[in-house]
Amino acid sequence: MKVRCLALLLFATSLAAQTPVELTRIATPIAIDGRMDDEAWRAVPPLPLTMYTPTYRGQTTQRTEIRVAYDDHAFYAGAWCFDSKPDGIRINSLYRDRWNGDDAVAIYIDAFNDNNNSKWFGVTPAGMRFDSLVSDDGNTLNDNWDGFWTAKAAITEEGWFVEVRIPFSTIGFQVDNAGRAVMGLTVTRFVSRLNERVTFPDIDPKFPFRSPSKARDIMLNGVRSETPLYVTPYALAEGTRTAFTPMRSSREVGVDMRYPVSGNLTLDVTANTDFAQVEADDQQVALDRFPLFYPERRRFFQENAGLFDFVTAGSTRLFNSRRIGLNALQQPVRILGGGRLVGRLGRWDVGMLDMQTEAGDAMPGENFGVFRFRRAVRDAQSTAGLMLTTYHGGDRTNLALGGDTSLHLKGDHYLTLKWISTHDTEERSDAGLFDRSLFDVRWDRRTGRGLQLTTQISRAGRDYLPELGFLPRRDYTTANFVTNYYIFTDKNRYFRRVYPGALAFSTFRNSDRELESGQYALWVQWDTKTGGGGWVEPKWFRENVLVPFTIGGKVHIPAGVYDFADLQMVYSAATGARLRTDVNFRAGTYFDGKRVQVIVTPTWNASRHLELGAEYQLTRLDFPVRNENVDIQLLRFRIRTALNARASANAFVQYNSTTQRADINLRLRYAASEGTDLWLVYNEGLDTDLTPVDPTLPQQPRLLSRALIVKYSRTFTF
């Protein structure tokens, strides 16, 4: 007892001094079984925990003890999650990487202590694991990343208990000459039915609890990075057919290799890259004249993807990895291979990528290159960097060079400056530097308590064209303003936080300086103490249309200037409920007509083995002046099931009324062990237009495409 009290005293002293907390190094092994009976845990002091929600620094209703330690090869965490009502512990899913409102313990490790990026490792009472990459100081999550680590949980009449082991090779870190590594650490426990979350360290809810900049510095002594070589070959057999071709079979082999060049720099190499097991994209319908953005789902491009984020106003991106290996119709193009080097070199964050695609009948082989360098300046929350993208396909070459800096000015205030210039072999011969460039200036007051404010101005010239990027519009100047005022209502039984806000987005054409698009809104948003929320938002729009366009294939928007407005109301249910529904409703004028839109997303966790989810989106557009109207419907239905942590299945069915197309994506996965997977994937596309070609014959849905894929991959460690 005296030893434990002394350890706690030293721990508290370290906290008060804000020096790195020196973690306990264990001398005896810990068996990862969830029983918490290993002798080594007794020498490890528990972390001091603070309530984060529903009431900051309130009195917790459930006792929690979390301990962290390390040995020569790994980081360990143990959590004693006592519960006064064990039958109330929520386990909504056994599906890997699908946190679904379950009770959970999570560990966030900022391995390079850069106050911007971390790795998130979470475990539920069923032992289901989920992991993500956190970037942009907690504002961006990448759920498609998977690391190599183990965890076991056990439920008893006292509550639930979990042990976690994360190898150093999964964390990645840098050490000084004395073999010391300083990292950032945050841990949390979440009690779903109470929306009760405790954290270490003490984090004010005005910040996201996962923000790396709010993590506590910890120190590990006498450690060294480990650099195992991971080799993952795959074999694939596929049968495909379309409406115009008979069934064809093919076989493929390929390999991915990963080698940590050091504890803080990782090389990935891929040959004959395949993403057959990736879930299909959610279908979307463009309700305006601008292209749609699809998020990246392919795992190869996910590791430290936040380093490659170079986003400016209007969701414009210097690099969009979806440009690689997919054509303009989002159809796969064979990737012959490539390499990726990501991590830290000295004080620099470094990212390099080069990929080569195969030439096809209608398009040349393409080479894509990305180079990113960034480092801290002034303080840990200020950065400056450069980014270069290169494209070569056929006789065309495109280059884009960008520079950016984010400066922490004082308190919650930040100034971000970005500049990008492009060069294309097909651009105008008289294109000047100003016409080929984008400039972006942003000032933020970043907080979740009191006044939050963002002001941003961006300008792109008419010849600015980043071939590897995402550019919704060209030759524009944008001025954006967003503000919220966050009010915590600790004494209210229902509301946790209320925050009124406003925005003003104005985009001007550079050619004639006319306002091309404007959005102006006020709203009141709220979070509830049970974990739900919602908002009410009236909004006014102006659109200046030079070129007519069509929505849903049936209604036409002529050239002209349009002023219109609507009211949007949103309700979000608490995430932990087994049966929950989110509702999004908006109605008002739309260009020179009317719009009513309803989006309903029910989810039912029938058991820990079965989750049923759906989304129904109905958009009704009516233009009496032209006697045109259309009902646009999107329907998505998902079935997720998991027999256990190894065997799972996912069925995804979509229907899009604008194309009258239904798509089925069925994926079955058996993970024999960590890194060894067997996949069975079935895809089918159907044309549901039942208009008979011959009125005398019944018309059935027509097959557009069908594919059956079996893929096996296994990871070897050397």
C-alpha positions in Angstrom: 0.0 0.0 0.0 2.9 2.4 0.8 4.5 1.7 -2.5 1.2 2.4 -4.3 0.6 5.7 -2.5 4.2 6.8 -3.2 3.7 6.0 -6.9 0.4 8.0 -7.0 2.2 10.9 -5.2 5.0 10.9 -7.8 2.4 10.7 -10.5 0.5 13.7 -9.2 3.7 15.7 -8.8 4.6 15.0 -12.4 1.2 16.2 -13.6 1.4 19.4 -11.6 4.8 20.2 -13.1 3.6 19.4 -16.6 6.7 17.4 -17.3 6.4 14.1 -19.1 4.9 11.3 -17.0 7.3 8.4 -16.8 5.4 5.3 -17.3 6.0 2.1 -15.3 8.2 -0.4 -17.0 7.1 -4.0 -16.1 9.5 -6.7 -15.4 7.1 -9.7 -15.5 4.9 -10.6 -18.4 1.2 -9.8 -18.8 -1.0 -12.4 -20.3 -3.6 -10.7 -22.5 -6.7 -12.5 -21.4 -8.9 -9.9 -19.7 -8.6 -11.4 -16.3 -6.4 -8.6 -14.8 -4.8 -11.0 -12.4 -1.2 -10.5 -13.5 1.3 -9.6 -10.8 2.7 -6.8 -13.0 -0.4 -4.7 -12.8 0.0 -4.2 -9.0 3.1 -2.1 -9.5 1.3 0.2 -12.0 -0.6 3.2 -10.5 -4.0 4.0 -12.0 -4.4 7.2 -14.0 -6.4 10.1 -12.5 -9.7 10.4 -14.5 -12.1 13.3 -15.0 -15.7 13.3 -16.2 -15.9 14.8 -19.7 -19.6 14.1 -20.4 -22.4 14.6 -19.6 -21.2 17.2 -17.0 -17.6 18.4 -17.1 -15.8 17.5 -13.8 -19.1 16.0 -12.5 -19.4 13.1 -10.1 -19.0 9.8 -12.0 -21.6 7.1 -11.3 -19.4 4.2 -12.3 -15.9 3.5 -10.9 -13.1 3.2 -13.4 -9.4 2.3 -13.1 -7.1 2.5 -16.1 -3.4 1.6 -15.9 -0.8 1.9 -18.6 2.7 0.4 -18.8 5.4 -1.0 -21.2 8.1 -3.5 -21.6 10.9 -4.0 -24.2 8.5 -4.6 -27.0 5.1 -3.2 -26.4 2.7 -0.7 -24.8 0.1 -2.2 -22.4 -3.2 -0.9 -21.0 -5.6 -2.4 -18.5 -9.0 -1.1 -17.6 -11.2 -2.0 -14.6 -14.6 -0.9 -15.7 -16.8 -1.5 -12.7 -20.5 -1.3 -13.3 -23.4 -1.2 -10.8 -25.7 -2.7 -13.4 -23.8 -5.2 -15.4 -26.9 -6.2 -17.4 -26.9 -2.6 -18.7 -23.5 -2.9 -20.3 -24.1 -2.2 -24.0 -22.7 -4.5 -26.7 -24.4 -3.6 -29.9 -22.0 -5.2 -32.4 -19.3 -7.8 -32.9 -18.4 -6.4 -36.3 -14.7 -5.4 -36.5 -14.1 -1.7 -36.7 -17.8 -0.9 -36.2 -18.2 1.0 -33.0 -21.9 1.2 -32.7 -22.7 3.0 -29.4 -21.2 0.2 -27.3 -19.5 0.7 -24.0 -15.8 1.2 -24.8 -12.3 1.9 -23.6 -10.1 3.9 -26.0 -6.4 4.7 -26.1 -5.0 7.5 -28.2 -1.2 7.6 -28.7 0.5 10.6 -30.4 3.7 8.6 -31.1 5.7 11.5 -32.5 4.3 14.0 -29.9 3.5 16.4 -32.7 0.2 17.5 -31.1 -1.6 16.9 -34.4 -1.8 13.2 -35.2 -2.5 10.1 -33.1 -3.5 6.4 -33.4 -6.8 5.4 -31.8 -7.2 1.9 -30.3 -10.7 1.1 -28.9 -12.1 -2.0 -27.3 -15.7 -2.9 -26.3 -16.8 -5.3 -23.5 -17.2 -8.1 -26.2 -13.5 -7.7 -27.1 -14.4 -6.1 -30.4 -11.6 -3.9 -31.6 -11.7 -0.7 -33.6 -8.8 1.5 -34.6 -8.4 4.8 -36.5 -5.9 7.4 -37.5 -6.6 10.9 -36.0 -5.3 13.9 -37.8 -5.8 17.7 -37.9 -5.7 17.8 -34.1 -8.8 15.5 -33.8 -10.9 17.0 -36.6 -10.2 14.2 -39.1 -10.7 10.5 -38.6 -9.6 7.7 -40.9 -11.5 4.5 -39.9 -10.1 2.4 -42.7 -6.7 2.0 -41.0 -5.9 -1.3 -39.2 -2.9 -1.9 -37.0 -1.5 -5.1 -35.5 -2.4 -5.3 -31.8 -4.3 -7.5 -29.4 -7.0 -7.1 -26.8 -9.1 -9.3 -24.6 -12.2 -8.4 -22.5 -14.2 -10.2 -19.8 -17.6 -9.4 -18.2 -18.3 -10.4 -14.6 -20.9 -9.5 -12.0 -18.7 -6.5 -11.1 -18.5 -5.0 -14.6 -16.1 -5.5 -17.5 -12.4 -5.7 -17.8 -10.0 -5.4 -20.7 -6.3 -5.8 -21.4 -4.5 -4.4 -24.4 -1.1 -5.0 -26.0 0.1 -2.7 -28.8 3.5 -3.6 -30.3 6.0 -0.8 -30.7 6.2 -1.6 -34.4 2.5 -0.6 -34.7 2.9 2.6 -32.7 6.1 3.8 -34.3 8.1 6.5 -32.4 11.4 8.2 -32.2 13.9 8.0 -29.4 16.6 10.4 -28.3 20.3 9.4 -27.8 19.5 8.1 -24.3 16.8 5.7 -25.6 13.9 7.8 -24.3 10.7 8.3 -26.2 8.2 11.0 -25.4 4.6 10.6 -26.7 1.2 12.0 -26.1 -1.4 9.9 -24.4 -5.1 10.1 -23.9 -7.4 7.4 -22.5 -11.1 7.3 -22.1 -13.9 5.1 -20.8 -17.4 5.5 -22.2 -20.6 4.2 -20.5 -23.1 4.2 -23.3 -26.5 4.1 -21.5 -25.4 7.1 -19.4 -23.5 8.9 -22.0 -20.8 9.1 -19.3 -17.2 9.5 -20.5 -14.1 9.9 -18.3 -10.7 10.9 -19.6 -7.1 11.2 -18.8 -5.9 13.8 -18.8 -8.5 16.4 -17.7 -9.8 17.8 -21.0 -12.2 20.7 -21.2 -15.2 19.8 -23.4 -14.5 22.9 -25.5 -11.9 20.6 -27.1 -12.6 17.2 -28.7 -11.4 14.6 -26.2 -9.4 12.9 -29.1 -7.3 16.1 -29.8 -3.6 15.2 -29.8 -2.7 18.7 -28.6 -4.6 18.0 -25.4 -2.9 14.7 -24.7 -0.6 14.2 -21.7 3.1 13.8 -22.4 4.5 10.4 -21.3 8.0 9.1 -21.4 9.3 5.6 -22.0 12.9 4.8 -21.0 15.3 2.3 -22.5 13.2 1.5 -25.5 14.0 1.1 -29.2 11.9 1.0 -32.2 11.3 -2.3 -33.9 11.4 -2.8 -37.7 9.8 -6.1 -38.7 9.1 -6.7 -42.4 5.5 -7.5 -43.2 4.9 -9.3 -46.5 1.2 -9.8 -47.5 0.8 -11.8 -50.8 -2.7 -12.4 -52.1 -4.4 -14.7 -54.6 -7.7 -13.9 -56.3 -10.1 -15.7 -58.5 -12.9 -13.8 -60.2 -15.8 -14.5 -62.5 -17.5 -11.5 -64.2 -20.1 -10.8 -66.8 -22.0 -7.8 -68.1 -25.1 -7.2 -70.1 -23.1 -7.4 -73.3 -20.4 -10.0 -72.5 -20.6 -13.7 -71.4 -19.1 -14.9 -68.1 -15.3 -14.5 -68.0 -12.9 -15.9 -65.4 -9.6 -14.5 -64.3 -6.9 -15.1 -61.7 -4.6 -12.6 -60.1 -1.7 -12.6 -57.6 -0.1 -9.7 -56.0 1.8 -8.6 -52.9 2.0 -5.8 -50.4 5.1 -5.2 -48.3 5.6 -3.0 -45.3 8.9 -2.2 -43.8 9.4 0.3 -40.9 12.7 1.9 -42.1 12.9 3.2 -38.6 10.5 3.5 -35.7 9.2 6.7 -37.3 9.4 6.1 -41.0 7.5 3.3 -42.9 7.8 2.1 -46.4 4.9 0.4 -48.2 5.4 -1.3 -51.6 2.6 -2.8 -53.7 2.6 -4.9 -56.9 -0.6 -5.6 -58.9 -2.6 -3.8 -56.3 -6.1 -5.0 -55.6 -9.0 -3.6 -53.6 -11.7 -6.1 -54.4 -12.8 -6.4 -50.7 -13.5 -2.6 -50.3 -17.1 -1.8 -49.6 -19.0 -0.1 -52.5 -19.4 3.7 -52.5 -22.6 5.2 -51.3 -24.4 6.4 -54.4 -25.0 10.1 -54.6 -27.2 12.5 -56.7 -25.9 15.9 -57.8 -28.6 18.5 -56.9 -26.6 21.3 -58.3 -24.1 21.8 -61.2 -20.9 20.9 -59.3 -19.1 17.5 -59.1 -19.6 15.1 -56.2 -16.8 14.2 -53.8 -16.3 10.5 -52.8 -14.2 9.6 -49.7 -11.2 7.3 -49.9 -12.0 3.7 -48.7 -8.9 1.8 -49.9 -6.6 0.9 -47.1 -3.3 1.3 -48.9 -3.9 5.1 -49.1 -5.0 5.4 -45.5 -1.8 5.2 -43.4 -1.1 8.8 -42.1 -3.4 10.1 -44.9 -3.9 13.3 -42.8 -0.4 14.3 -43.8 -1.5 14.6 -47.4 -4.6 16.7 -46.6 -4.2 20.0 -48.3 -7.7 21.4 -48.3 -8.8 25.0 -49.1 -12.2 26.7 -49.1 -15.0 25.0 -50.9 -13.6 21.5 -50.2 -11.0 22.1 -52.9 -8.1 19.6 -52.5 -4.6 19.6 -53.8 -4.4 15.8 -53.6 -7.4 13.4 -53.8 -6.2 9.8 -53.7 -9.5 8.7 -55.4 -7.9 10.0 -58.6 -5.5 7.0 -58.6 -6.8 3.7 -60.0 -10.3 5.0 -60.8 -11.6 6.6 -64.0 -14.0 9.4 -64.3 -17.0 7.0 -63.8 -15.4 5.7 -60.6 -14.6 2.4 -62.3 -11.4 0.5 -61.3 -8.3 0.8 -63.4 -5.6 -1.7 -62.8 -2.8 -0.4 -60.6 0.5 -2.1 -61.7 2.2 -1.1 -58.5 3.8 1.6 -56.5 5.4 2.7 -53.2 4.6 4.9 -50.3 7.0 6.3 -47.6 5.4 8.0 -44.7 6.6 9.1 -41.3 9.0 11.4 -39.6 12.6 12.2 -40.6 14.2 14.3 -37.9 11.9 17.2 -37.2 10.1 16.8 -40.6 6.9 14.9 -41.3 7.6 13.2 -44.7 5.2 11.6 -47.2 6.1 10.3 -50.6 3.9 8.3 -53.0 4.3 7.0 -56.5 1.8 4.8 -58.3 1.6 3.5 -61.9 -1.6 2.4 -63.6 -2.0 0.1 -66.7 -2.9 1.6 -70.1 -6.4 0.7 -71.4 -8.2 0.9 -74.7 -9.3 4.4 -74.2 -6.7 5.8 -71.9 -3.0 5.8 -71.4 -1.1 4.4 -68.5 -0.8 7.0 -65.8 1.9 7.8 -63.2 1.0 9.7 -60.0 3.5 11.2 -57.6 3.0 13.0 -54.3 5.7 14.5 -52.1 4.8 16.2 -48.8 7.1 17.8 -46.2 6.0 19.6 -43.0 7.5 20.5 -39.7 6.7 22.4 -36.5 7.6 26.1 -36.3 7.5 28.5 -33.5 5.6 26.1 -31.2 4.2 22.6 -31.2 0.8 23.8 -32.6 2.3 25.7 -35.6 3.5 24.1 -38.8 4.9 24.9 -42.2 5.3 22.7 -45.2 5.5 22.1 -48.9 3.6 19.6 -51.2 4.2 18.6 -54.8 2.0 16.5 -57.0 3.0 15.1 -60.4 1.0 13.5 -63.1 2.1 12.0 -66.4 -0.2 10.2 -68.8 0.3 9.9 -72.6 1.7 13.2 -73.8 0.4 15.2 -70.9 2.2 16.3 -67.8 0.8 18.2 -64.8 2.6 19.6 -61.8 1.2 21.3 -58.7 3.4 22.9 -56.0 1.9 24.1 -52.7 3.2 25.8 -49.6 1.2 26.1 -46.3 1.6 27.3 -42.8 -0.7 27.2 -39.8 0.4 29.6 -37.1 -0.8 29.4 -33.5 -1.1 33.1 -32.7 -2.3 33.2 -29.1 -4.8 31.3 -27.0 -7.4 29.7 -29.4 -6.4 31.9 -32.4 -4.8 30.4 -35.5 -3.8 31.9 -38.9 -3.5 29.5 -41.9 -1.9 30.5 -45.2 -1.8 28.4 -48.3 -0.5 28.9 -51.8 -0.6 26.5 -54.8 0.6 26.9 -58.4 0.1 24.4 -61.2 1.7 23.8 -64.6 0.1 21.7 -67.4 1.5 21.0 -70.8 -1.9 21.6 -72.3 -2.5 25.0 -70.7 -2.7 28.3 -72.5 0.7 29.5 -73.7 0.2 32.9 -72.2 -1.0 31.6 -68.8 0.7 33.6 -66.0 1.7 32.6 -62.5 -1.3 34.5 -61.0 -3.8 32.7 -63.3 -2.2 29.3 -62.5 -2.3 29.8 -58.7 -4.7 29.4 -55.7 -4.3 31.5 -52.6 -6.1 30.8 -49.3 -6.1 32.7 -46.1 -8.0 31.5 -43.0 -8.2 32.8 -39.4 -9.8 30.7 -36.7 -10.8 30.9 -33.1 -10.8 27.2 -32.3 -12.9 26.4 -29.3 -16.0 24.4 -28.3 -16.8 26.8 -25.4 -17.9 30.4 -26.0 -17.2 32.1 -29.3 -15.9 30.0 -32.2 -15.1 31.9 -35.4 -13.7 31.1 -38.9 -13.0 33.6 -41.6 -11.6 32.4 -44.9 -10.8 34.0 -48.3 -9.6 31.9 -51.3 -8.9 32.7 -54.9 -8.2 30.3 -57.8 -7.1 31.6 -61.2 -8.6 30.4 -64.5 -5.7 28.2 -65.4 -5.3 26.6 -61.9 -5.7 22.9 -62.5 -4.3 20.3 -60.0 -4.7 17.0 -61.9 -4.5 14.9 -58.7 -6.8 17.1 -56.8 -10.5 17.8 -56.4 -11.7 21.1 -57.9 -15.5 21.6 -57.8 -15.3 24.9 -59.7 -12.7 27.0 -61.5 -11.7 30.7 -61.7 -13.3 31.9 -58.5 -12.9 33.9 -55.4 -14.6 32.8 -52.1 -15.2 34.6 -48.9 -16.5 32.5 -46.1 -17.5 33.3 -42.5 -18.8 30.8 -39.8 -19.4 31.3 -36.2 -20.9 29.4 -33.2 -21.4 30.4 -29.6 -21.2 27.3 -27.4 -23.2 27.5 -24.1 -22.8 24.6 -21.7 -26.0 23.9 -19.7 -24.6 21.7 -16.9 -27.7 22.2 -14.6 -30.2 21.4 -17.3 -31.5 17.8 -17.2 -32.0 17.5 -20.9 -29.5 19.7 -22.8 -25.7 19.3 -22.4 -24.8 22.1 -24.8 -26.6 24.7 -26.9 -24.9 26.6 -29.7 -26.5 29.2 -31.9 -24.5 30.1 -35.1 -24.4 31.7 -38.4 -22.6 31.4 -41.8 -22.1 33.5 -44.9 -20.5 31.8 -47.9 -20.0 33.9 -51.0 -18.3 32.7 -54.2 -17.6 35.2 -57.0 -16.6 34.5 -60.7 -13.3 36.1 -61.5 -14.3 36.6 -65.1 -17.1 39.1 -64.4 -16.9 39.6 -60.6 -20.5 38.5 -60.2 -21.7 36.5 -57.2 -21.9 32.9 -58.5 -23.1 31.2 -55.4 -24.1 32.5 -52.0 -25.3 30.7 -48.8 -26.4 32.6 -45.7 -27.8 31.0 -42.6 -28.7 31.2 -39.0 -29.2 28.1 -36.7 -29.6 26.8 -33.2 -28.0 23.5 -32.5 -28.0 21.4 -29.3 -26.5 18.3 -27.8 -28.4 16.3 -25.2 -27.0 14.6 -22.1 -28.1 11.3 -23.4 -25.9 11.7 -26.5 -28.4 12.9 -29.1 -28.9 16.3 -30.6 -30.3 18.3 -33.5 -30.6 21.7 -35.1 -33.0 24.2 -36.8 -31.6 26.2 -39.6 -33.2 28.8 -42.0 -31.0 29.4 -45.0 -31.0 31.8 -48.0 -29.3 31.1 -51.3 -28.3 33.0 -54.5 -27.2 31.1 -57.6 -26.0 32.8 -60.8 -26.2 30.2 -63.6 -24.4 30.8 -66.9 -24.8 27.4 -68.4 -28.2 25.5 -68.1 -28.0 22.1 -66.4 -30.3 19.2 -65.5 -31.2 17.6 -62.2 -32.3 14.0 -61.9 -32.5 13.7 -65.7 -35.9 15.3 -65.8 -35.9 19.0 -64.6 -33.9 21.7 -66.2 -32.4 24.8 -64.7 -32.1 27.6 -67.3 -29.4 30.3 -67.2 -30.3 33.1 -64.8 -30.0 34.6 -61.4 -32.0 32.8 -58.6 -32.8 33.7 -55.0 -34.4 31.0 -52.9 -34.6 29.9 -49.2 -35.5 26.9 -47.1 -35.8 25.7 -43.5 -33.9 22.6 -42.3 -34.6 20.6 -39.1 -32.5 17.7 -37.9 -32.9 15.2 -35.1 -30.2 12.8 -34.1 -30.9 10.0 -31.7 -28.4 8.8 -29.0 -25.9 6.5 -30.5 -26.1 3.8 -27.9 -29.8 2.9 -28.3 -30.4 -0.4 -30.0 -33.1 1.1 -32.1 -32.5 4.6 -33.2 -33.4 6.9 -36.1 -32.0 10.2 -37.4 -34.3 12.5 -39.3 -33.3 15.3 -41.6 -36.1 17.5 -43.1 -35.9 20.6 -45.3 -38.4 22.5 -47.3 -38.6 25.7 -49.2 -38.0 27.3 -52.6 -35.3 26.0 -55.0 -34.1 28.0 -57.9 -37.4 29.0 -59.6 -39.3 26.1 -58.0 -39.8 24.3 -54.8 -37.9 21.6 -52.9 -38.9 19.2 -50.1 -36.4 16.7 -48.8 -36.6 14.0 -46.2 -33.7 11.8 -45.1 -34.4 9.0 -42.6 -31.6 6.7 -41.3 -33.0 4.0 -38.9 -30.6 1.5 -37.3 -31.5 -1.6 -35.3 -29.0 -3.6 -33.4 -31.1 -6.7 -33.1 -28.3 -8.4 -31.1 -24.6 -8.2 -30.9 -24.5 -10.5 -33.9 -26.8 -8.6 -36.2 -27.2 -5.0 -37.2 -29.8 -3.7 -39.7 -29.4 -0.2 -41.1 -31.1 1.8 -43.8 -31.2 5.2 -45.3 -34.0 6.6 -47.4 -33.7 9.9 -49.1 -36.6 11.5 -51.0 -36.1 14.8 -52.7 -39.2 16.3 -54.5 -38.5 19.1 -56.9 -41.3 21.0 -58.5 -41.1 23.7 -61.1 -44.6 24.9 -62.1 -43.3 27.6 -64.3 -42.0 24.9 -66.7 -44.4 22.2 -65.7 -41.5 20.0 -64.6 -41.2 17.9 -61.5 -39.2 14.9 -60.3 -39.0 12.7 -57.2 -35.4 11.6 -56.6 -35.1 8.6 -54.4 -32.0 7.0 -52.8 -32.4 3.9 -50.8 -29.5 2.2 -49.0 -29.9 -1.0 -46.9 -27.2 -2.7 -44.9 -27.0 -5.9 -43.0 -23.9 -6.4 -40.8 -23.5 -9.6 -39.0 -20.7 -11.2 -37.1 -20.6 -14.7 -35.7 -17.5 -13.7 -33.6 -14.4 -11.6 -34.0 -13.2 -13.7 -36.9 -16.3 -14.4 -39.1 -18.4 -11.5 -40.4 -20.6 -10.6 -43.3 -21.8 -7.3 -44.8 -24.7 -7.0 -47.4 -25.2 -3.5 -49.0 -28.1 -2.9 -51.3 -28.6 0.5 -53.0 -31.2 1.9 -55.3 -31.0 5.2 -57.3 -34.1 6.5 -59.0 -32.3 8.9 -61.3 -30.4 5.9 -63.0 -33.1 3.4 -62.1 -30.3 1.2 -61.0 -30.0 -1.2 -58.1 -26.6 -2.5 -56.8 -25.8 -5.3 -54.5 -22.4 -5.6 -52.7 -22.0 -8.7 -50.5 -18.8 -9.3 -48.6 -18.0 -12.3 -46.3 -14.8 -12.2 -44.3 -13.0 -14.9 -42.3 -10.0 -13.6 -40.4 -8.2 -16.8 -39.4 -5.6 -14.6 -37.5 -4.4 -11.1 -37.5 -3.3 -10.3 -41.0 -4.8 -13.5 -42.6 -8.1 -13.0 -44.4 -10.3 -15.0 -46.7 -12.9 -12.8 -48.6 -15.9 -13.8 -50.7 -17.3 -10.8 -52.6 -20.3 -10.7 -54.8 -21.3 -7.6 -56.8 -24.3 -7.2 -59.0 -25.9 -4.2 -60.8 -29.4 -4.3 -62.2 -31.4 -1.9 -64.4 -34.8 -1.6 -62.8 -36.5 0.3 -65.6 -39.5 -2.0 -66.3 -40.7 -0.1 -69.3 -41.3 -2.9 -71.9 -39.3 -2.7 -75.1 -42.0 -4.9 -76.6 -45.4 -4.0 -75.0 -46.6 -7.6 -75.6 -43.8 -9.0 -73.3 -43.2 -8.6 -69.6 -40.1 -6.7 -68.8 -37.7 -7.9 -66.0 -34.9 -6.1 -64.4 -31.9 -6.3 -66.7 -28.4 -7.4 -65.6 -25.8 -4.7 -66.0 -22.9 -6.4 -64.3 -22.1 -9.4 -62.1 -18.9 -10.5 -60.3 -18.0 -13.2 -57.9 -14.6 -12.8 -56.2 -12.6 -15.0 -53.9 -9.5 -13.5 -52.3 -7.1 -14.9 -49.8 -4.2 -12.9 -48.2 -1.8 -13.7 -45.5 0.7 -11.6 -43.7 4.2 -12.9 -43.0 6.5 -11.2 -40.5 10.3 -11.4 -40.8 
